């Protein structure tokens, strides 16, 4: 009797202390990230607000906040787009070469080298840009002005120092090349071996194997890598501050020595010597940069998510 | 009997020789493509020499003609598909070679210019009271190590735990929100992170504040998402079968993560963390805004400006004073030391991951 009247023992899953602590701390870390990001947006807005409400003639340049930021936004986008156009095909080629063309032992070494290059600091790229790249590109600018001058991009007059928007773009491309190619290489090398071998067994050439088995698998990875590269190119600061000879204004002329500056480079150049409302104006321009990168990331994320089913990792 | 009859009859009926029906598999000798490309390249260089030498155009001619030579010959000998394969090989290899040029040039420039001042004095003295010759980056190297160390102490636990949350625990809205915001954070430009740290501290301590810890906070904003993103990718690659096997054996979840998931992924995690450290160790812009620069040595990140290697290099190059050459030499050496630090970190990561990586199939 006593046995039957006892409440049936439902086997509750045992919550272990370790599990609870671990789950709690990981969740806490995740939430902390939300707070940090909210903090970034919040503090920037708080510090940018005085510049937004200030009368137009007190903003440096005298054209109001929009007039101050618009050329900078233009310069930022122009440099980043040049970089992305130059870098992405090259990066995919590097990744393909290392994963499927190079001799195996050489490929390992190449992979290391590229990884090392991804970590070279931007200020060093700036040094290289002004000391080596800019002078090396001057003959090309002279030639381009002479033969391609009818295209507005190369209208000239060609810069004698080479410190032009195109130099900045090419330098950014070199900087983001290792990033994009490192990520592309990673996803290319993870393309399922069975698919690749099946393609080869059916008589596909190496290119056909890559086209059918590797590229569809790696596409979202390449886009993800390009997204990271674009993010770095948009926010790149000191390399551009060192290399670009900026004079403001909006122009598509890539090879002259009067170029629009970029938001980040402008902040780096002006901030240490600024006080009062100038600081608020610079922070407002930083907020604009933040919004732009946010938008770029959201679009890129949307592209990647569309293809998420194809990507690896599941 | 009929069988033998037909057999003897077949040679007569199969009058056209078999090689007319069977597809020929002719292929170029092994070294032929390289040789053909070389011929095209020589022609390209000749053309560019005749029309006035210009490095950019010479490269273009070389690649176009070399590729064309290989494609045409391969097409006539091997057929369309093989030829296109060789065409792509040429393009990929040329693009690779082209991309390596600036990277090699960068390393060469920094080495050749930086070795000049790579001496004992550079590592032993600060810039206190130095005008012109001499001086070093002792204070800056120390500052960089302290600030980067602080950054890693802040970022690595937060980053790794968040990655584990996203892969192992996260569900529903919160996971989506965190994933999305980490992506957003990945794209935060370094200068904006610097502005954030400045704004944060300026509200509490007033404008004009410069502290080492501000730099560490700014760098953490940059480092955390890098750690999260890359460790998340690595953790996701751990096959679910391993986790399920552990659960089936009755192992609790947290022990599964610590004993199965993380050891499997440790190589990737080490690479992720080290690459993240290597990325922030050279960040200049946020430190320029938050930490500033001084000439003397300051090892207390909670008290006043500090010198850091990248900012030191930047100011030595852009504001060299007079005579400029000494400061510019110091700047290049600082750049070289910075690269060496980054490389050392990377190699260390490789070694760690090599020793801890689990043996896998292919």
Interface residues (C-beta under 8 A of the other chain):
Chain A: X16 X18 X19 X21 X22 X23 X25 X26 X27 X28 X29 X30 X31 X32 X33 X34 X36 X37 X39 X40 X43 X44 X46 X47 X89 X90 X91 X93 X94 X96 X97 X98 X101 X112 X113 X115 X116 X117 X118 X119 X120 X121 X122 X123 X124 X125 X126 X127 X128 X131 X132 X133 X136 X139 X140 X143 X174 X177 X178 X181 X190 X193 X205 X206 X207 X208 X210 X227 X228 X231 X234 X235 X236 X237 X238 X242 X263 X264 X267 X268 X271 X272 X275 X279 X282 X283 X286 X287 X289 X290 X293 X294 X296 X297 X298 X301 X312 X313 X314
Chain B: X54 X55 X56 X57 X81 X82 X84 X85 X88 X89 X91 X92 X93 X95 X96 X98 X99 X102 X103 X105 X106 X109 X110 X113 X157 X158 X159 X161 X162 X164 X165 X166 X168 X169 X170 X174 X175 X177 X178 X180 X181 X182 X183 X184 X185 X186 X187 X188 X189 X190 X191 X192 X193 X195 X196 X198 X199 X200 X202 X203 X207 X208 X221 X224 X225 X228 X233 X236 X237 X252 X253 X254 X255 X257 X275 X278 X279 X281 X282 X283 X284 X285 X288 X289 X292 X310 X313 X314 X317 X318 X331 X332 X335 X338 X339 X342 X343 X345 X346 X350 X362
